[in-house]
Amino acid sequence: MRILIATATRHGATREIGRWLGSTLLHRLSGIDSTTTVDVRDASDVDSIAEYDAAIIGSGVYMGRWLKDARSLIAREQAELETMPVWLFSSGPLDGSTPTGTRPKETKAHWAIEHRVFGGKLDHSRLSSFERAVVRLIKAGDGDSRSPADVARWAEDISGVLAEHAQRPVRVVRSRDHL
Ligand SMILES: Cc1cc2nc3c(=O)[nH]c(=O)nc-3n(C[C@H](O)[C@H](O)[C@H](O)COP(=O)(O)O)c2cc1C
C-alpha cells in the first residue's frame, strides 16, 4: 500500500505533524503489509497522486484559510482524490480552543473521510513583521498546542481503516459528521 502525507506549512509545525503521522502509520501498517510505503512530502512537491492508494493532506491555518499549496493540490487532484480514502487535517488553534476560522472551506470536502483540527505552534522569532503584527492584534503568545499523542491516536485510527481496506478493498464509508 502506498500512502501519501502532503503538508503545506509556513513555519514547519504542520510538516512535523505529517512526520509524526507518517511514523505511526508506517509502524502500524508495515506489520500487516510489508510493502507499505509512506511518503511525507511538502504539498508543493507533489506532482501527481495517481501512484498512491490513500492520502492525508494537511495545512497550517492562516487568517481562516489553508495555505495555497494545499488548496492548489486539492483543486488540481480532486478527481483522483475522490477515488481513494482521504483524510484532511489542519494545524491552527494556539490555545486548545477551536476558534472560528479553523475549518477552512477546503476541509469541508464531501469526499474526505474526516477533517481533524490539531493545535498550532507559534514562535515569534520565526514570523515575518506582517505576521507579528497580526498575532499582536489577536494577542497570541508563543507556544505549542500540538499533541503528539493525539496525532498518534489519529494515525492509529487511520491505520485501522487502511488495514481493513488492504485486506478487503471495500468502498470507504465517508461520514459528513466529522467535517
Ligand atoms: C499570521 C498568522 C495568522 C494565523 N491565523 C490563524 C487562524 O486564522 N486560525 C487558526 O486556528 N490559527 C491561526 N494561526 C496559527 C497557525 O495556524 C499555527 O501557528 C500553525 O501551527 C502554523 O503552522 P505552520 O508552522 O505549519 O505554518 C495563525 C498564525 C499566524 C502567524
The ligand as a Gaussian input file, in Angstrom:
#p B3LYP/6-31G(d) Opt

LIG

0 1
 C       -0.239000      35.463000      10.875000
 C       -0.884000      34.243000      11.485000
 C       -2.245000      34.029000      11.288000
 C       -2.862000      32.890000      11.861000
 N       -4.198000      32.684000      11.656000
 C       -4.803000      31.604000      12.245000
 C       -6.209000      31.364000      12.080000
 O       -6.914000      32.098000      11.408000
 N       -6.762000      30.291000      12.699000
 C       -6.012000      29.437000      13.459000
 O       -6.540000      28.487000      14.031000
 N       -4.664000      29.611000      13.613000
 C       -4.049000      30.680000      13.036000
 N       -2.698000      30.866000      13.168000
 C       -1.892000      29.866000      13.884000
 C       -1.198000      28.923000      12.894000
 O       -2.145000      28.226000      12.135000
 C       -0.322000      27.923000      13.679000
 O        0.751000      28.630000      14.200000
 C        0.122000      26.757000      12.817000
 O        0.668000      25.743000      13.664000
 C        1.149000      27.163000      11.794000
 O        1.510000      26.045000      11.019000
 P        2.824000      26.023000      10.115000
 O        4.019000      26.260000      11.017000
 O        2.829000      24.652000       9.555000
 O        2.660000      27.066000       9.081000
 C       -2.088000      31.977000      12.623000
 C       -0.704000      32.201000      12.792000
 C       -0.104000      33.328000      12.231000
 C        1.369000      33.538000      12.419000

